[in-house]
């Protein structure tokens, strides 16, 4: 997998953890539980985001705002974001170390 894609997948996972912590944190506090580490998680997210190419970071933000998930796996030659068929040329050896985008939805693709 392309190193920038690895960073984007990790960034997407961190964004999801932050969203869940912020949303469920209020519920847990209402039950008497405290949650910590949100500030540390946000700082780690900023550090990770600074390592990502600015053009990919911009694309990621736009896709996240539009779809929720910007980076999706390809399973069975289908984009798991929009379920469009991914052409076999995307899987060729010449494209192995490139960041690929779905022709249908524009999401960033990776092969697990």
VOBA-1610 file (N, C-alpha, C; in pm, whole numbers, padded with zeros to 5 digits, always signed):
BEGIN
Unk+00085-00118+00000Unk+00000+00000+00000Unk+00090+00124+00000Unk+00047+00224-00070Unk+00119+00350-00078Unk+00129+00410+00063Unk+00247+00461+00102Unk+00264+00515+00238Unk+00165+00626+00273Unk+00131+00711+00177Unk+00034+00817+00203Unk-00105+00760+00230Unk-00138+00651+00160Unk-00267+00586+00186Unk-00272+00527+00325Unk-00162+00471+00370Unk-00157+00417+00506Unk-00183+00528+00608Unk-00123+00644+00584Unk-00146+00756+00674Unk-00292+00803+00668Unk-00350+00803+00548Unk-00490+00846+00535Unk-00587+00749+00603Unk-00559+00620+00593Unk-00643+00522+00662Unk-00634+00543+00813Unk-00512+00565+00863Unk-00494+00590+01006Unk-00564+00719+01047Unk-00555+00823+00963Unk-00622+00950+00992Unk-00774+00931+00998Unk-00827+00855+00904Unk-00971+00829+00902Unk-01014+00755+01030Unk-00933+00659+01073Unk-00963+00586+01197Unk-00960+00680+01317Unk-00863+00769+01320Unk-00853+00865+01431Unk-00973+00961+01431Unk-01012+01007+01314Unk-01129+01095+01304Unk-01254+01025+01357Unk-01267+00897+01327Unk-01382+00820+01375Unk-01377+00806+01528Unk-01259+00781+01583Unk-01245+00771+01729Unk-01279+00904+01796Unk-01235+01013+01737Unk-01265+01145+01794Unk-01415+01172+01791Unk-01479+01141+01677Unk-01625+01161+01666Unk-01700+01079+01769Unk-01662+00952+01783Unk-01729+00865+01880Unk-01707+00913+02022Unk-01586+00955+02053Unk-01556+01002+02188Unk-01635+01128+02220Unk-01643+01220+02124Unk-01718+01343+02148Unk-01868+01314+02161Unk-01921+01227+02078Unk-02063+01196+02081Unk-02101+01114+02204Unk-02029+01006+02226Unk-02063+00917+02336Unk-02012+00969+02469Unk-01915+01058+02467Unk-01860+01112+02591Unk-01966+01182+02673Unk-02055+01255+02605Unk-02163+01324+02676Unk-02257+01223+02742Unk-02284+01114+02670Unk-02371+01010+02727Unk-02307+00945+02849Unk-02176+00916+02839Unk-02105+00852+02949Unk-02095+00944+03070Unk-02073+01073+03045Unk-02065+01168+03156Unk-02200+01178+03226Unk-02308+01167+03151Unk-02442+01168+03210Unk-02465+01048+03300Unk-02393+00939+03274Unk-02404+00819+03356Unk-02303+00817+03471Unk-02220+00923+03478Unk-02125+00933+03587Unk-01984+00887+03551Unk-01961+00849+03427Unk-01828+00807+03383Unk-01753+00927+03326Unk-01624+00923+03339Unk-01542+01028+03277Unk-01459+00963+03167Unk-01429+01040+03069Unk-01341+00992+02963Unk-01229+01093+02945Unk-01112+01043+02928Unk-00997+01131+02912Unk-00924+01096+02783Unk-00829+01177+02752Unk-00747+01147+02636Unk-00792+01209+02506Unk-00904+01280+02507Unk-00952+01339+02382Unk-00854+01442+02330Unk-00798+01522+02418Unk-00700+01622+02376Unk-00574+01555+02318Unk-00531+01446+02381Unk-00415+01372+02330Unk-00444+01313+02193Unk-00565+01263+02176Unk-00606+01205+02049Unk-00609+01312+01939Unk-00658+01429+01973Unk-00663+01539+01874Unk-00521+01585+01838Unk-00432+01587+01936Unk-00294+01626+01907Unk-00227+01522+01817Unk-00250+01395+01846Unk-00194+01288+01763Unk-00249+01296+01621Unk-00376+01335+01609Unk-00437+01350+01477Unk-00369+01463+01399Unk-00342+01574+01468Unk-00274+01687+01403Unk-00135+01648+01357Unk-00063+01573+01442Unk+00072+01528+01405Unk+00066+01437+01282Unk-00031+01347+01280Unk-00046+01256+01167Unk-00085+01333+01040Unk-00177+01427+01053Unk-00223+01504+00937Unk-00110+01586+00876Unk-00015+01629+00958Unk+00097+01709+00906Unk+00190+01627+00817Unk+00184+01495+00826Unk+00269+01408+00745Unk+00208+01375+00609Unk+00084+01415+00588Unk+00013+01382+00464Unk+00031+01493+00362Unk+00051+01453+00238Unk+00065+01547+00127Unk-00054+01643+00126Unk-00031+01774+00114Unk-00140+01873+00120Unk-00252+01850+00018Unk-00217+01805-00103Unk-00322+01783-00203Unk-00410+01664-00163Unk-00349+01559-00109Unk-00428+01445-00062Unk-00510+01481+00061Unk-00453+01564+00147Unk-00524+01608+00266Unk-00648+01689+00228Unk-00633+01775+00130Unk-00746+01855+00082Unk-00854+01765+00022Unk-00812+01668-00058Unk-00906+01572-00119Unk-00978+01493-00009Unk-00902+01451+00091Unk-00958+01375+00203Unk-01066+01457+00275Unk-01038+01584+00303Unk-01135+01669+00373Unk-01264+01685+00292Unk-01249+01707+00160Unk-01369+01722+00077Unk-01452+01595+00075Unk-01385+01481+00059Unk-01458+01354+00054Unk-01522+01320+00188Unk-01452+01349+00296Unk-01507+01322+00429Unk-01632+01406+00452Unk-01629+01531+00410Unk-01746+01617+00423Unk-01864+01569+00339Unk-01834+01511+00226Unk-01939+01466+00134Unk-01993+01327+00169Unk-01901+01233+00198Unk-01942+01093+00216Unk-01928+01040+00359Unk-01848+01104+00441Unk-01821+01049+00573Unk-01691+00970+00574Unk-01676+00879+00479Unk-01552+00801+00466Unk-01488+00834+00332Unk-01362+00872+00337Unk-01291+00913+00216Unk-01204+00803+00159Unk-01158+00713+00245Unk-01068+00606+00203Unk-01139+00474+00227Unk-01157+00397+00120Unk-01232+00272+00131Unk-01156+00157+00067Unk-01175+00036+00119Unk-01108-00079+00058Unk-01182-00126-00067Unk-01107-00194-00152Unk-01164-00259-00269Unk-01178-00407-00233Unk-01298-00458-00244Unk-01324-00598-00213Unk-01394-00660-00333Unk-01337-00765-00387Unk-01397-00831-00502Unk-01408-00739-00623Unk-01308-00656-00644Unk-01305-00556-00752Unk-01419-00456-00746Unk-01472-00433-00625Unk-01577-00333-00605Unk-01530-00228-00506Unk-01557-00103-00536Unk-01535+00005-00441Unk-01638-00014-00330Unk-01595-00025-00206Unk-01691-00047-00098Unk-01761+00082-00056Unk-01726+00192-00120Unk-01796+00318-00095Unk-01922+00330-00178Unk-01909+00299-00309Unk-02024+00315-00400Unk-02061+00185-00471Unk-01983+00080-00450Unk-02005-00053-00509Unk-01994-00055-00660Unk-01919+00040-00714Unk-01890+00039-00858Unk-01776-00060-00885Unk-01779-00120-01001Unk-01675-00213-01041Unk-01547-00136-01070Unk-01435-00185-01017Unk-01306-00121-01039Unk-01240-00190-01158Unk-01204-00114-01262Unk-01141-00175-01381Unk-01011-00247-01344Unk-00983-00354-01417Unk-00865-00435-01388Unk-00735-00356-01407Unk-00736-00250-01487Unk-00615-00170-01507Unk-00570-00104-01377Unk-00661-00082-01282Unk-00626-00023-01154Unk-00540-00117-01072Unk-00554-00245-01098Unk-00484-00345-01018Unk-00350-00383-01082Unk-00320-00330-01198Unk-00198-00368-01269Unk-00074-00331-01190Unk+00038-00395-01222Unk+00163-00373-01150Unk+00214-00231-01165Unk+00176-00163-01272Unk+00223-00025-01291Unk+00154+00071-01195Unk+00041+00031-01137Unk-00033+00117-01046Unk-00018+00079-00900Unk+00068-00017-00871Unk+00079-00069-00735Unk+00114+00041-00634Unk+00206+00128-00666Unk+00251+00227-00570Unk+00193+00366-00597Unk+00072+00370-00649Unk+00006+00497-00677Unk-00121+00508-00593Unk-00160+00630-00565Unk-00287+00654-00497Unk-00396+00648-00604Unk-00491+00559-00585Unk-00598+00539-00683Unk-00728+00598-00632Unk-00805+00655-00722Unk-00936+00710-00688Unk-01042+00636-00767Unk-01156+00612-00704Unk-01267+00547-00772Unk-01317+00639-00883Unk-01335+00584-01002Unk-01383+00663-01114Unk-01528+00706-01095Unk-01600+00633-01012Unk-01742+00664-00993Unk-01767+00767-00883Unk-01711+00744-00764Unk-01741+00832-00651Unk-01624+00924-00611Unk-01503+00892-00656Unk-01387+00975-00626Unk-01316+00940-00496Unk-01369+00841-00422Unk-01303+00804-00297Unk-01165+00744-00326Unk-01078+00756-00227Unk-00944+00697-00237Unk-00954+00549-00208Unk-00888+00469-00289Unk-00902+00323-00281Unk-00775+00258-00228Unk-00793+00149-00156Unk-00680+00063-00119Unk-00724-00082-00123Unk-00627-00169-00145Unk-00653-00312-00152Unk-00603-00375-00024Unk-00693-00430+00058Unk-00650-00492+00185Unk-00576-00623+00164
//
